[in-house]
Amino acid sequence: MRVSTMIRISAAETPNSALIDRITDFGRQVEARGFPGIWIGDSLGRGRPTLDSLQVLTALAAVTSKVELGISVLQLPLRNPVELAYRVQSLQAMSNNRLILGVGSGSTRDDFELLGYDYDHRFRTFKNDLEIMAKVWNGEPVNGGTLSTWPGCKGGPPILIGAWRSPRWITYAAKEAQGWTPSGRYSSLEDLEFGMKTYREAGGTNAVLANCSVDLKERPGSAELAKLASVNFICPPDEARRRIKNVEARGFDEILIGSAFVAIDEIERVRDFLK
């Protein structure tokens, strides 16, 4: 099982004068320590400042050359699919095809209400957006026009489907996409077991568990998350060793671990428990 990183950026802990340095330093360290990838989440209207995920990955692309750059997961119904396909293609080209695009229908009503979009019909919008973006990346006409494909980017980046418990979308991930990515923070253990069974039976070969937090020092700020997240490493090292081996035993191909305290050494330590 591969262990990759998730970048967590807090406005409270990062002054604007140091923001780009924190992002790029994280990328350089992750690549130097041999992690296969850097991933980021996507949120807009949840009561805290966030940064645009594609822009963060563009900054990381500029200071790295080997690591994969992923999003888990980008909420498609919150964007215009043609414009989003264009932005994704731009990052795909600038990163030399290191982008992996996890996508989902969205699960938080606040994000939709902020933009005035229809939360209740998000699944229909999600399916339509996937179809439109595939056409754009293949140079097919959309809305009476065609977006020229950047050389080397035809077909778009690999797509992972973010789904917690929907058999329909987990099966879609196995048959039509390049992977399935549930959440260690929001998926229950029962969701993960059901999802893995559904995914493998449908022929899926790339299960990536995202949003798994680490805090081996059990800082006070992690206490609430430790109670809520179904898969986390907010615990002493010996327990973290047991938990990472348990995730591996469940059949995941990759796990994405993030630290709110930018403790890359702690992510590295959990990774090394698998050796």
N, C-alpha and C positions, 0 to 999 in steps of 0.2 A: 504493500500500500504506500502510495506517495503521500508526502506531507508538504503542503504548500502554505503560504502565508496569506492573511488578509490584513490590509492596511486600515487602521482605525484612526480617524482624525477628529480631535475634539477642539472646538473653538475656545473652550474655557482654558485649555492647557497650551494652546499654540498661538502666540501673538502673530498678527499679520506679517510683521517684519521677518519672522522666522518660518513662515508657512511653507514656502517653496523649498527651503533648505531641509525642513523636516521630511517632506515628501521624497525629495531626491536622495537624501541620505538613507532613508529606509530602503529605497530601491537598490542603491549600491551595496548596502549591507546584505540584503537578501540574496542578491546575485553572488556576492563574494563567499557567502556561506553555503552555496550549493543547493539552495531550494529550487524546485522546478518552476514555481510560479508565484505571482503576486496578484491577489484578487481584491475587489472592492464591492461593497453593497450599493444599494440605490434607494434613496428616500428623499421626500420633498417637504411634506407638511406635518411633521410629527412633533412639533414643539421644540426643535433644536436646530441650530444652523448646520447645514450640510454642504458639501461641494459636489459639483457635477462629476459623475463617475468617469465619463469619457475624457474630460479634461484632466482629471488626476492621472488616468492611465497614459495620456499623452505626455505628461511631465515625466512619468516613469519610463516611458519608451525612449525619451531623449537621453537618459543616463544609464540605460542597460542595453544589453545586446543579445542575451541568451534566454532570460526567464520568460515564461509565458505570462501574458497579461489578461486577466479575466474579470468578468462582472458576474456576481451571483446575488440577486438577479436583477436585470434591467426590466422595468415595468413598461412593456410596449404600449398599452392603451393610454399612457400619459403623454405620448409623443405622436407627431405626424410621421407615419411610417416611411414616406419617401424621404423626408428631410433627415430622419433618423438613419435610414439606410445610407444616405450620403455621408453623414458624420462617422458612422461605423466604418464605412469603406475608407475614409480618410485615415482613421487610426490604424486600420488593418495595413494600409500601405506604409504609413510612417513607422510602424513597428516591425516592418518586414515580415508580415504574416505571423506575428506572435499572439494575436488577439484571439481569445476564446469568449464567446458571447453567451452567457447564461441569460435566459429571458423568461418572463413570467407574466401572468395576467394582472398581478397586483393583489394585495390582500388587505390593505389599510385604507379605509374609507376617507380618512383625512387627506391623503395624497390626492384623491380624485376630487374632493370637494374644493380643495385649494385652487384647482385648475378649472372647476366647473364641468367636469367630465362625468360620464354615467358609470357609476360603480356597479350597479346591478346588472349591466349588460357587458361587463368587462371580458367575459370569456368569449363572447361572440366577436368583440373587437379584437381580442388577442389573436384569434384564428385568422381573421381577415388581415391583420397586420403582418402575420407570418407569411401569408401568401403574397402580399404586396411586396414585402422586402425581398423575398426570393426572386420575384420578377425583376425588381430593380437591379439586383446583383447579377442577374443573368442577361442584362441588357434588353429586356423585353419592354414593350410599351406599357405605360401606366398613365392613366388620366390623359391620354392623348399625346403624351410625350415620352422621351426615353432619356435616362441618365447614362451617360457614357461610362463604361466600366474602366476603372484604373487598371493598367497592365499588372497582371499577377493576382488580381483580386476577384476574378470571375467566380460567381457562386457564393461569395461572402465568406465569413469566418465560420469555424465549427460552432454549431448551436447546441447548447444544453438547455433542457426544459426544466424550469423550476416548478416543482409540484410537491405538495406535502402528502396528500391522501387521495387524490383523484385518480381512479383507475384509468379513466380516459386519457389523461395527460401523461401519466407514467407510461402507459402503453405507447402513446404517441412518441415519447422520448426514446423508447426502445426501437421503434420501427421507422421513424421519420427523421430523427435528430441524431446528434453525436454523443448524447449523454443525458443523464438525469441528475438533478441537483436539489435534494431536499435541504432543510435547515436544521442544524443542531440546536438552534435557539427556539424555533417555533414548532418543529415537528415533535410529536410525542414518540416515545420508544415503540409504542404500538404502531404508529404511523410508519416509522422506519422499517419495522419488520414486515408490515403489509406491503409497503412500497417496494422493498427489495424483492420480495417473492413475486410480486406482479411484474417488476422490471425484468428479472431474470427469466421468468417463464415466457415473456414476450420477446426474448432474444437480446435484451440489453447487455452491453459490455462495458459501460463506463459510468459507474455510480460515484458521484462526487458529493461528499457531505460538507456543506458550507456552514459558516457562522458558528464556529466552535471557539469559545473564549478560553484563554489561559491566564492564570494568575497563581503561580506556585507559592507565592508569599501570602496569599489570601488577604490582600489589602481590604480595608473596610469598604471601599467603593465597589467591591465586587460581590458583596454579600447578597444583594437582592437578585442579581443575575444568577448566582450559584443556586438559588432556590427555584428559579423559573426555567432555566435552560435544561433540556433533556440530555444533551451531550455537552459537557464542559470539562475543563481542566483547572478549575478553581479549587485547588486541593493540594495537599502535600505531594511531593514527588513520587513516593511509593504508590499512592492512589492513582496519580496520573499515569504511571506505568500500566497499572491494571486497566484503566479506562481506555487507553490508546490501543492496547491489545484486544480489548473487547470490541472496539470499533472495527479493527482489522478482521476479527473473527466473524463479524456480521456480514462481511463480504464487500465492503467498500473498496473502491480502487484508489480513491484519493480523499484526503481530508484537508479542509481549509481552516487554519487556526489563526486567530487574531489576538492581539494584546492591546487593551486600552491604554497601557502604560509604555507602549513601544518596546516591550521587553523581548527583543528578538532572541536573546540568549535563552529565554524560557521556552519559546517555540522550538528552538534548536534542541533543547534538552528533551522535550517530549518526542520530537522526531527520532532522537537517538535511542529512545527506549525500544524502538522496533528493530534495532540492529542485533 
